[in-house]
Amino acid sequence: MEKLLEVLKEVKPGVDFENATNLLSGKVIDSIDMTTILTELEDAFDIEIDMEYITPEYFDSAQKMWEMIQELMD
């Protein structure tokens, strides 16, 4: 999880990723941030994030992203 938080903070400094629960639906991150986050997560965790995962369900919080990463790494 720490590695995920580091990636997110590099992409969008100043956001409280530990506590935010509406990152995508609340427009805390925009489409450009999202594209960067996707690329960075794929590189950092050696995973491929399919289109089915690119929804607020998976990207509204760091915790949800972490759960998705764990699922994709299995």
PyMOL Python script that loads the backbone (N, CA, C, O; Angstrom):
from pymol import cmd

cmd.read_pdbstr("""\
ATOM      1  N   MET A   1       0.823  -1.194   0.000  1.00  0.00           N
ATOM      2  CA  MET A   1       0.000   0.000   0.000  1.00  0.00           C
ATOM      3  C   MET A   1       0.869   1.260   0.000  1.00  0.00           C
ATOM      4  O   MET A   1       0.514   2.267  -0.613  1.00  0.00           O
ATOM      5  N   GLU A   2       2.000   1.196   0.688  1.00  0.00           N
ATOM      6  CA  GLU A   2       2.893   2.355   0.758  1.00  0.00           C
ATOM      7  C   GLU A   2       3.394   2.741  -0.635  1.00  0.00           C
ATOM      8  O   GLU A   2       3.476   3.922  -0.972  1.00  0.00           O
ATOM      9  N   LYS A   3       3.723   1.742  -1.428  1.00  0.00           N
ATOM     10  CA  LYS A   3       4.191   1.994  -2.792  1.00  0.00           C
ATOM     11  C   LYS A   3       3.088   2.666  -3.611  1.00  0.00           C
ATOM     12  O   LYS A   3       3.373   3.577  -4.388  1.00  0.00           O
ATOM     13  N   LEU A   4       1.861   2.241  -3.454  1.00  0.00           N
ATOM     14  CA  LEU A   4       0.724   2.849  -4.145  1.00  0.00           C
ATOM     15  C   LEU A   4       0.591   4.315  -3.745  1.00  0.00           C
ATOM     16  O   LEU A   4       0.431   5.177  -4.609  1.00  0.00           O
ATOM     17  N   LEU A   5       0.655   4.602  -2.463  1.00  0.00           N
ATOM     18  CA  LEU A   5       0.532   5.982  -1.992  1.00  0.00           C
ATOM     19  C   LEU A   5       1.653   6.858  -2.544  1.00  0.00           C
ATOM     20  O   LEU A   5       1.420   8.021  -2.876  1.00  0.00           O
ATOM     21  N   GLU A   6       2.855   6.320  -2.644  1.00  0.00           N
ATOM     22  CA  GLU A   6       3.972   7.066  -3.227  1.00  0.00           C
ATOM     23  C   GLU A   6       3.682   7.416  -4.678  1.00  0.00           C
ATOM     24  O   GLU A   6       3.901   8.552  -5.099  1.00  0.00           O
ATOM     25  N   VAL A   7       3.192   6.451  -5.444  1.00  0.00           N
ATOM     26  CA  VAL A   7       2.864   6.691  -6.857  1.00  0.00           C
ATOM     27  C   VAL A   7       1.795   7.769  -6.965  1.00  0.00           C
ATOM     28  O   VAL A   7       1.931   8.699  -7.761  1.00  0.00           O
ATOM     29  N   LEU A   8       0.741   7.654  -6.178  1.00  0.00           N
ATOM     30  CA  LEU A   8      -0.356   8.615  -6.241  1.00  0.00           C
ATOM     31  C   LEU A   8       0.104  10.022  -5.869  1.00  0.00           C
ATOM     32  O   LEU A   8      -0.302  10.996  -6.502  1.00  0.00           O
ATOM     33  N   LYS A   9       0.942  10.129  -4.853  1.00  0.00           N
ATOM     34  CA  LYS A   9       1.424  11.441  -4.423  1.00  0.00           C
ATOM     35  C   LYS A   9       2.354  12.074  -5.441  1.00  0.00           C
ATOM     36  O   LYS A   9       2.429  13.299  -5.535  1.00  0.00           O
ATOM     37  N   GLU A  10       3.067  11.247  -6.208  1.00  0.00           N
ATOM     38  CA  GLU A  10       3.912  11.777  -7.282  1.00  0.00           C
ATOM     39  C   GLU A  10       3.047  12.350  -8.403  1.00  0.00           C
ATOM     40  O   GLU A  10       3.378  13.384  -8.984  1.00  0.00           O
ATOM     41  N   VAL A  11       1.953  11.682  -8.699  1.00  0.00           N
ATOM     42  CA  VAL A  11       1.068  12.121  -9.779  1.00  0.00           C
ATOM     43  C   VAL A  11       0.280  13.365  -9.381  1.00  0.00           C
ATOM     44  O   VAL A  11       0.140  14.296 -10.174  1.00  0.00           O
ATOM     45  N   LYS A  12      -0.229  13.378  -8.163  1.00  0.00           N
ATOM     46  CA  LYS A  12      -1.103  14.476  -7.713  1.00  0.00           C
ATOM     47  C   LYS A  12      -0.727  14.877  -6.285  1.00  0.00           C
ATOM     48  O   LYS A  12      -1.397  14.478  -5.331  1.00  0.00           O
ATOM     49  N   PRO A  13       0.342  15.664  -6.137  1.00  0.00           N
ATOM     50  CA  PRO A  13       0.754  16.092  -4.797  1.00  0.00           C
ATOM     51  C   PRO A  13      -0.349  16.927  -4.130  1.00  0.00           C
ATOM     52  O   PRO A  13      -1.127  17.607  -4.799  1.00  0.00           O
ATOM     53  N   GLY A  14      -0.392  16.856  -2.818  1.00  0.00           N
ATOM     54  CA  GLY A  14      -1.340  17.680  -2.076  1.00  0.00           C
ATOM     55  C   GLY A  14      -2.694  17.051  -1.826  1.00  0.00           C
ATOM     56  O   GLY A  14      -3.518  17.630  -1.119  1.00  0.00           O
ATOM     57  N   VAL A  15      -2.946  15.876  -2.392  1.00  0.00           N
ATOM     58  CA  VAL A  15      -4.217  15.185  -2.172  1.00  0.00           C
ATOM     59  C   VAL A  15      -4.044  14.202  -1.011  1.00  0.00           C
ATOM     60  O   VAL A  15      -3.027  13.516  -0.917  1.00  0.00           O
ATOM     61  N   ASP A  16      -5.029  14.141  -0.146  1.00  0.00           N
ATOM     62  CA  ASP A  16      -4.999  13.224   0.996  1.00  0.00           C
ATOM     63  C   ASP A  16      -5.484  11.842   0.547  1.00  0.00           C
ATOM     64  O   ASP A  16      -6.622  11.455   0.809  1.00  0.00           O
ATOM     65  N   PHE A  17      -4.611  11.118  -0.126  1.00  0.00           N
ATOM     66  CA  PHE A  17      -4.987   9.813  -0.673  1.00  0.00           C
ATOM     67  C   PHE A  17      -5.301   8.792   0.403  1.00  0.00           C
ATOM     68  O   PHE A  17      -6.047   7.845   0.153  1.00  0.00           O
ATOM     69  N   GLU A  18      -4.752   8.963   1.589  1.00  0.00           N
ATOM     70  CA  GLU A  18      -5.013   8.012   2.669  1.00  0.00           C
ATOM     71  C   GLU A  18      -6.479   8.040   3.100  1.00  0.00           C
ATOM     72  O   GLU A  18      -7.011   7.020   3.538  1.00  0.00           O
ATOM     73  N   ASN A  19      -7.136   9.195   2.982  1.00  0.00           N
ATOM     74  CA  ASN A  19      -8.498   9.353   3.494  1.00  0.00           C
ATOM     75  C   ASN A  19      -9.561   9.665   2.443  1.00  0.00           C
ATOM     76  O   ASN A  19     -10.750   9.516   2.722  1.00  0.00           O
ATOM     77  N   ALA A  20      -9.171  10.085   1.260  1.00  0.00           N
ATOM     78  CA  ALA A  20     -10.146  10.459   0.222  1.00  0.00           C
ATOM     79  C   ALA A  20     -10.915   9.233  -0.262  1.00  0.00           C
ATOM     80  O   ALA A  20     -10.340   8.165  -0.470  1.00  0.00           O
ATOM     81  N   THR A  21     -12.226   9.407  -0.438  1.00  0.00           N
ATOM     82  CA  THR A  21     -13.074   8.290  -0.899  1.00  0.00           C
ATOM     83  C   THR A  21     -13.887   8.655  -2.134  1.00  0.00           C
ATOM     84  O   THR A  21     -14.803   7.927  -2.513  1.00  0.00           O
ATOM     85  N   ASN A  22     -13.558   9.771  -2.756  1.00  0.00           N
ATOM     86  CA  ASN A  22     -14.288  10.192  -3.955  1.00  0.00           C
ATOM     87  C   ASN A  22     -13.332  10.761  -5.003  1.00  0.00           C
ATOM     88  O   ASN A  22     -13.631  11.770  -5.642  1.00  0.00           O
ATOM     89  N   LEU A  23     -12.214  10.125  -5.169  1.00  0.00           N
ATOM     90  CA  LEU A  23     -11.185  10.646  -6.066  1.00  0.00           C
ATOM     91  C   LEU A  23     -11.673  10.855  -7.484  1.00  0.00           C
ATOM     92  O   LEU A  23     -11.468  11.923  -8.061  1.00  0.00           O
ATOM     93  N   LEU A  24     -12.311   9.855  -8.048  1.00  0.00           N
ATOM     94  CA  LEU A  24     -12.780   9.949  -9.434  1.00  0.00           C
ATOM     95  C   LEU A  24     -14.170  10.577  -9.500  1.00  0.00           C
ATOM     96  O   LEU A  24     -14.392  11.502 -10.281  1.00  0.00           O
ATOM     97  N   SER A  25     -15.098  10.089  -8.695  1.00  0.00           N
ATOM     98  CA  SER A  25     -16.468  10.613  -8.756  1.00  0.00           C
ATOM     99  C   SER A  25     -16.552  12.057  -8.261  1.00  0.00           C
ATOM    100  O   SER A  25     -17.432  12.803  -8.691  1.00  0.00           O
ATOM    101  N   GLY A  26     -15.654  12.460  -7.369  1.00  0.00           N
ATOM    102  CA  GLY A  26     -15.636  13.825  -6.872  1.00  0.00           C
ATOM    103  C   GLY A  26     -14.724  14.741  -7.673  1.00  0.00           C
ATOM    104  O   GLY A  26     -14.533  15.904  -7.318  1.00  0.00           O
ATOM    105  N   LYS A  27     -14.167  14.218  -8.741  1.00  0.00           N
ATOM    106  CA  LYS A  27     -13.305  14.973  -9.658  1.00  0.00           C
ATOM    107  C   LYS A  27     -12.054  15.527  -8.984  1.00  0.00           C
ATOM    108  O   LYS A  27     -11.547  16.585  -9.356  1.00  0.00           O
ATOM    109  N   VAL A  28     -11.565  14.789  -7.981  1.00  0.00           N
ATOM    110  CA  VAL A  28     -10.287  15.140  -7.363  1.00  0.00           C
ATOM    111  C   VAL A  28      -9.171  14.827  -8.355  1.00  0.00           C
ATOM    112  O   VAL A  28      -8.193  15.567  -8.460  1.00  0.00           O
ATOM    113  N   ILE A  29      -9.330  13.714  -9.084  1.00  0.00           N
ATOM    114  CA  ILE A  29      -8.421  13.396 -10.184  1.00  0.00           C
ATOM    115  C   ILE A  29      -9.208  13.484 -11.484  1.00  0.00           C
ATOM    116  O   ILE A  29     -10.365  13.071 -11.559  1.00  0.00           O
ATOM    117  N   ASP A  30      -8.554  14.034 -12.508  1.00  0.00           N
ATOM    118  CA  ASP A  30      -9.220  14.190 -13.797  1.00  0.00           C
ATOM    119  C   ASP A  30      -8.715  13.131 -14.781  1.00  0.00           C
ATOM    120  O   ASP A  30      -7.943  12.247 -14.412  1.00  0.00           O
ATOM    121  N   SER A  31      -9.153  13.230 -16.016  1.00  0.00           N
ATOM    122  CA  SER A  31      -8.807  12.200 -17.007  1.00  0.00           C
ATOM    123  C   SER A  31      -7.308  12.149 -17.285  1.00  0.00           C
ATOM    124  O   SER A  31      -6.765  11.074 -17.542  1.00  0.00           O
ATOM    125  N   ILE A  32      -6.642  13.280 -17.237  1.00  0.00           N
ATOM    126  CA  ILE A  32      -5.190  13.288 -17.457  1.00  0.00           C
ATOM    127  C   ILE A  32      -4.492  12.606 -16.279  1.00  0.00           C
ATOM    128  O   ILE A  32      -3.589  11.792 -16.475  1.00  0.00           O
ATOM    129  N   ASP A  33      -4.912  12.940 -15.061  1.00  0.00           N
ATOM    130  CA  ASP A  33      -4.359  12.261 -13.876  1.00  0.00           C
ATOM    131  C   ASP A  33      -4.609  10.764 -13.960  1.00  0.00           C
ATOM    132  O   ASP A  33      -3.730   9.959 -13.654  1.00  0.00           O
ATOM    133  N   MET A  34      -5.797  10.406 -14.372  1.00  0.00           N
ATOM    134  CA  MET A  34      -6.188   9.000 -14.451  1.00  0.00           C
ATOM    135  C   MET A  34      -5.285   8.233 -15.415  1.00  0.00           C
ATOM    136  O   MET A  34      -4.838   7.126 -15.113  1.00  0.00           O
ATOM    137  N   THR A  35      -5.025   8.822 -16.557  1.00  0.00           N
ATOM    138  CA  THR A  35      -4.147   8.190 -17.544  1.00  0.00           C
ATOM    139  C   THR A  35      -2.751   7.988 -16.959  1.00  0.00           C
ATOM    140  O   THR A  35      -2.141   6.933 -17.130  1.00  0.00           O
ATOM    141  N   THR A  36      -2.261   9.001 -16.277  1.00  0.00           N
ATOM    142  CA  THR A  36      -0.936   8.908 -15.664  1.00  0.00           C
ATOM    143  C   THR A  36      -0.926   7.858 -14.561  1.00  0.00           C
ATOM    144  O   THR A  36       0.006   7.059 -14.472  1.00  0.00           O
ATOM    145  N   ILE A  37      -1.951   7.855 -13.728  1.00  0.00           N
ATOM    146  CA  ILE A  37      -2.040   6.872 -12.641  1.00  0.00           C
ATOM    147  C   ILE A  37      -2.067   5.456 -13.204  1.00  0.00           C
ATOM    148  O   ILE A  37      -1.370   4.576 -12.700  1.00  0.00           O
ATOM    149  N   LEU A  38      -2.859   5.231 -14.235  1.00  0.00           N
ATOM    150  CA  LEU A  38      -2.924   3.900 -14.849  1.00  0.00           C
ATOM    151  C   LEU A  38      -1.551   3.432 -15.305  1.00  0.00           C
ATOM    152  O   LEU A  38      -1.136   2.313 -15.005  1.00  0.00           O
ATOM    153  N   THR A  39      -0.857   4.287 -16.023  1.00  0.00           N
ATOM    154  CA  THR A  39       0.471   3.939 -16.532  1.00  0.00           C
ATOM    155  C   THR A  39       1.442   3.668 -15.396  1.00  0.00           C
ATOM    156  O   THR A  39       2.188   2.688 -15.422  1.00  0.00           O
ATOM    157  N   GLU A  40       1.428   4.543 -14.396  1.00  0.00           N
ATOM    158  CA  GLU A  40       2.340   4.392 -13.265  1.00  0.00           C
ATOM    159  C   GLU A  40       2.052   3.117 -12.460  1.00  0.00           C
ATOM    160  O   GLU A  40       2.980   2.427 -12.036  1.00  0.00           O
ATOM    161  N   LEU A  41       0.778   2.810 -12.253  1.00  0.00           N
ATOM    162  CA  LEU A  41       0.433   1.591 -11.514  1.00  0.00           C
ATOM    163  C   LEU A  41       0.843   0.344 -12.282  1.00  0.00           C
ATOM    164  O   LEU A  41       1.377  -0.603 -11.704  1.00  0.00           O
ATOM    165  N   GLU A  42       0.592   0.347 -13.589  1.00  0.00           N
ATOM    166  CA  GLU A  42       0.985  -0.812 -14.401  1.00  0.00           C
ATOM    167  C   GLU A  42       2.497  -1.027 -14.325  1.00  0.00           C
ATOM    168  O   GLU A  42       2.958  -2.162 -14.201  1.00  0.00           O
ATOM    169  N   ASP A  43       3.262   0.054 -14.399  1.00  0.00           N
ATOM    170  CA  ASP A  43       4.723  -0.057 -14.331  1.00  0.00           C
ATOM    171  C   ASP A  43       5.199  -0.457 -12.934  1.00  0.00           C
ATOM    172  O   ASP A  43       6.044  -1.340 -12.791  1.00  0.00           O
ATOM    173  N   ALA A  44       4.658   0.188 -11.920  1.00  0.00           N
ATOM    174  CA  ALA A  44       5.124  -0.040 -10.545  1.00  0.00           C
ATOM    175  C   ALA A  44       4.808  -1.440 -10.043  1.00  0.00           C
ATOM    176  O   ALA A  44       5.581  -2.017  -9.277  1.00  0.00           O
ATOM    177  N   PHE A  45       3.668  -1.992 -10.473  1.00  0.00           N
ATOM    178  CA  PHE A  45       3.231  -3.283  -9.942  1.00  0.00           C
ATOM    179  C   PHE A  45       3.271  -4.404 -10.984  1.00  0.00           C
ATOM    180  O   PHE A  45       2.867  -5.533 -10.705  1.00  0.00           O
ATOM    181  N   ASP A  46       3.762  -4.082 -12.190  1.00  0.00           N
ATOM    182  CA  ASP A  46       3.865  -5.066 -13.271  1.00  0.00           C
ATOM    183  C   ASP A  46       2.525  -5.777 -13.503  1.00  0.00           C
ATOM    184  O   ASP A  46       2.435  -7.005 -13.498  1.00  0.00           O
ATOM    185  N   ILE A  47       1.492  -4.953 -13.706  1.00  0.00           N
ATOM    186  CA  ILE A  47       0.144  -5.463 -13.962  1.00  0.00           C
ATOM    187  C   ILE A  47      -0.406  -4.803 -15.219  1.00  0.00           C
ATOM    188  O   ILE A  47       0.153  -3.826 -15.717  1.00  0.00           O
ATOM    189  N   GLU A  48      -1.501  -5.344 -15.723  1.00  0.00           N
ATOM    190  CA  GLU A  48      -2.219  -4.737 -16.834  1.00  0.00           C
ATOM    191  C   GLU A  48      -3.640  -4.466 -16.362  1.00  0.00           C
ATOM    192  O   GLU A  48      -4.359  -5.377 -15.950  1.00  0.00           O
ATOM    193  N   ILE A  49      -4.031  -3.198 -16.428  1.00  0.00           N
ATOM    194  CA  ILE A  49      -5.355  -2.794 -15.964  1.00  0.00           C
ATOM    195  C   ILE A  49      -6.281  -2.694 -17.170  1.00  0.00           C
ATOM    196  O   ILE A  49      -6.146  -1.790 -17.994  1.00  0.00           O
ATOM    197  N   ASP A  50      -7.216  -3.626 -17.268  1.00  0.00           N
ATOM    198  CA  ASP A  50      -8.162  -3.646 -18.373  1.00  0.00           C
ATOM    199  C   ASP A  50      -9.223  -2.573 -18.192  1.00  0.00           C
ATOM    200  O   ASP A  50      -9.408  -2.049 -17.094  1.00  0.00           O
ATOM    201  N   MET A  51      -9.915  -2.251 -19.272  1.00  0.00           N
ATOM    202  CA  MET A  51     -10.947  -1.215 -19.265  1.00  0.00           C
ATOM    203  C   MET A  51     -12.037  -1.478 -18.232  1.00  0.00           C
ATOM    204  O   MET A  51     -12.601  -0.528 -17.689  1.00  0.00           O
ATOM    205  N   GLU A  52     -12.347  -2.726 -17.950  1.00  0.00           N
ATOM    206  CA  GLU A  52     -13.407  -3.049 -16.993  1.00  0.00           C
ATOM    207  C   GLU A  52     -13.115  -2.515 -15.595  1.00  0.00           C
ATOM    208  O   GLU A  52     -14.034  -2.350 -14.793  1.00  0.00           O
ATOM    209  N   TYR A  53     -11.843  -2.243 -15.293  1.00  0.00           N
ATOM    210  CA  TYR A  53     -11.459  -1.745 -13.976  1.00  0.00           C
ATOM    211  C   TYR A  53     -11.461  -0.217 -13.886  1.00  0.00           C
ATOM    212  O   TYR A  53     -11.362   0.336 -12.791  1.00  0.00           O
ATOM    213  N   ILE A  54     -11.570   0.454 -15.009  1.00  0.00           N
ATOM    214  CA  ILE A  54     -11.452   1.910 -15.009  1.00  0.00           C
ATOM    215  C   ILE A  54     -12.813   2.537 -14.724  1.00  0.00           C
ATOM    216  O   ILE A  54     -13.476   3.078 -15.609  1.00  0.00           O
ATOM    217  N   THR A  55     -13.199   2.444 -13.461  1.00  0.00           N
ATOM    218  CA  THR A  55     -14.484   2.959 -12.984  1.00  0.00           C
ATOM    219  C   THR A  55     -14.275   3.534 -11.579  1.00  0.00           C
ATOM    220  O   THR A  55     -13.282   3.222 -10.921  1.00  0.00           O
ATOM    221  N   PRO A  56     -15.203   4.369 -11.122  1.00  0.00           N
ATOM    222  CA  PRO A  56     -15.094   4.880  -9.748  1.00  0.00           C
ATOM    223  C   PRO A  56     -15.044   3.760  -8.710  1.00  0.00           C
ATOM    224  O   PRO A  56     -14.454   3.927  -7.643  1.00  0.00           O
ATOM    225  N   GLU A  57     -15.649   2.642  -9.014  1.00  0.00           N
ATOM    226  CA  GLU A  57     -15.627   1.510  -8.080  1.00  0.00           C
ATOM    227  C   GLU A  57     -14.192   1.147  -7.691  1.00  0.00           C
ATOM    228  O   GLU A  57     -13.930   0.790  -6.543  1.00  0.00           O
ATOM    229  N   TYR A  58     -13.283   1.236  -8.628  1.00  0.00           N
ATOM    230  CA  TYR A  58     -11.897   0.848  -8.392  1.00  0.00           C
ATOM    231  C   TYR A  58     -10.957   2.030  -8.158  1.00  0.00           C
ATOM    232  O   TYR A  58      -9.847   1.838  -7.661  1.00  0.00           O
ATOM    233  N   PHE A  59     -11.378   3.243  -8.507  1.00  0.00           N
ATOM    234  CA  PHE A  59     -10.467   4.384  -8.448  1.00  0.00           C
ATOM    235  C   PHE A  59     -10.938   5.536  -7.571  1.00  0.00           C
ATOM    236  O   PHE A  59     -10.363   6.622  -7.642  1.00  0.00           O
ATOM    237  N   ASP A  60     -11.956   5.339  -6.753  1.00  0.00           N
ATOM    238  CA  ASP A  60     -12.417   6.420  -5.886  1.00  0.00           C
ATOM    239  C   ASP A  60     -11.595   6.556  -4.605  1.00  0.00           C
ATOM    240  O   ASP A  60     -11.690   7.569  -3.913  1.00  0.00           O
ATOM    241  N   SER A  61     -10.797   5.550  -4.289  1.00  0.00           N
ATOM    242  CA  SER A  61      -9.952   5.647  -3.092  1.00  0.00           C
ATOM    243  C   SER A  61      -8.694   4.813  -3.293  1.00  0.00           C
ATOM    244  O   SER A  61      -8.654   3.892  -4.108  1.00  0.00           O
ATOM    245  N   ALA A  62      -7.677   5.162  -2.531  1.00  0.00           N
ATOM    246  CA  ALA A  62      -6.437   4.387  -2.581  1.00  0.00           C
ATOM    247  C   ALA A  62      -6.698   2.952  -2.130  1.00  0.00           C
ATOM    248  O   ALA A  62      -6.107   2.013  -2.665  1.00  0.00           O
ATOM    249  N   GLN A  63      -7.576   2.782  -1.153  1.00  0.00           N
ATOM    250  CA  GLN A  63      -7.890   1.435  -0.662  1.00  0.00           C
ATOM    251  C   GLN A  63      -8.488   0.577  -1.774  1.00  0.00           C
ATOM    252  O   GLN A  63      -8.111  -0.584  -1.934  1.00  0.00           O
ATOM    253  N   LYS A  64      -9.414   1.142  -2.540  1.00  0.00           N
ATOM    254  CA  LYS A  64     -10.026   0.395  -3.647  1.00  0.00           C
ATOM    255  C   LYS A  64      -8.988   0.083  -4.724  1.00  0.00           C
ATOM    256  O   LYS A  64      -8.996  -1.004  -5.300  1.00  0.00           O
ATOM    257  N   MET A  65      -8.095   1.039  -4.994  1.00  0.00           N
ATOM    258  CA  MET A  65      -7.029   0.780  -5.971  1.00  0.00           C
ATOM    259  C   MET A  65      -6.139  -0.354  -5.475  1.00  0.00           C
ATOM    260  O   MET A  65      -5.734  -1.219  -6.251  1.00  0.00           O
ATOM    261  N   TRP A  66      -5.840  -0.347  -4.182  1.00  0.00           N
ATOM    262  CA  TRP A  66      -4.988  -1.392  -3.606  1.00  0.00           C
ATOM    263  C   TRP A  66      -5.642  -2.759  -3.743  1.00  0.00           C
ATOM    264  O   TRP A  66      -4.980  -3.739  -4.084  1.00  0.00           O
ATOM    265  N   GLU A  67      -6.941  -2.822  -3.478  1.00  0.00           N
ATOM    266  CA  GLU A  67      -7.666  -4.088  -3.623  1.00  0.00           C
ATOM    267  C   GLU A  67      -7.635  -4.563  -5.072  1.00  0.00           C
ATOM    268  O   GLU A  67      -7.482  -5.757  -5.330  1.00  0.00           O
ATOM    269  N   MET A  68      -7.780  -3.633  -6.020  1.00  0.00           N
ATOM    270  CA  MET A  68      -7.717  -3.984  -7.438  1.00  0.00           C
ATOM    271  C   MET A  68      -6.327  -4.508  -7.790  1.00  0.00           C
ATOM    272  O   MET A  68      -6.200  -5.517  -8.482  1.00  0.00           O
ATOM    273  N   ILE A  69      -5.297  -3.833  -7.321  1.00  0.00           N
ATOM    274  CA  ILE A  69      -3.926  -4.258  -7.599  1.00  0.00           C
ATOM    275  C   ILE A  69      -3.693  -5.666  -7.060  1.00  0.00           C
ATOM    276  O   ILE A  69      -3.117  -6.510  -7.746  1.00  0.00           O
ATOM    277  N   GLN A  70      -4.134  -5.915  -5.846  1.00  0.00           N
ATOM    278  CA  GLN A  70      -3.982  -7.253  -5.250  1.00  0.00           C
ATOM    279  C   GLN A  70      -4.691  -8.303  -6.099  1.00  0.00           C
ATOM    280  O   GLN A  70      -4.158  -9.389  -6.328  1.00  0.00           O
ATOM    281  N   GLU A  71      -5.886  -7.974  -6.559  1.00  0.00           N
ATOM    282  CA  GLU A  71      -6.639  -8.898  -7.412  1.00  0.00           C
ATOM    283  C   GLU A  71      -5.903  -9.173  -8.712  1.00  0.00           C
ATOM    284  O   GLU A  71      -5.836 -10.319  -9.157  1.00  0.00           O
ATOM    285  N   LEU A  72      -5.350  -8.137  -9.324  1.00  0.00           N
ATOM    286  CA  LEU A  72      -4.655  -8.295 -10.607  1.00  0.00           C
ATOM    287  C   LEU A  72      -3.316  -9.004 -10.460  1.00  0.00           C
ATOM    288  O   LEU A  72      -2.825  -9.595 -11.422  1.00  0.00           O
ATOM    289  N   MET A  73      -2.727  -8.956  -9.292  1.00  0.00           N
ATOM    290  CA  MET A  73      -1.439  -9.611  -9.072  1.00  0.00           C
ATOM    291  C   MET A  73      -1.578 -11.092  -8.763  1.00  0.00           C
ATOM    292  O   MET A  73      -0.600 -11.835  -8.840  1.00  0.00           O
ATOM    293  N   ASP A  74      -2.776 -11.527  -8.415  1.00  0.00           N
ATOM    294  CA  ASP A  74      -2.993 -12.949  -8.106  1.00  0.00           C
ATOM    295  C   ASP A  74      -2.933 -13.817  -9.331  1.00  0.00           C
ATOM    296  O   ASP A  74      -3.096 -15.034  -9.235  1.00  0.00           O
TER     297      ASP A  74
END
""", "prot")
cmd.dss("prot")
cmd.show_as("cartoon", "prot")
cmd.util.cbc("prot")
cmd.orient("prot")
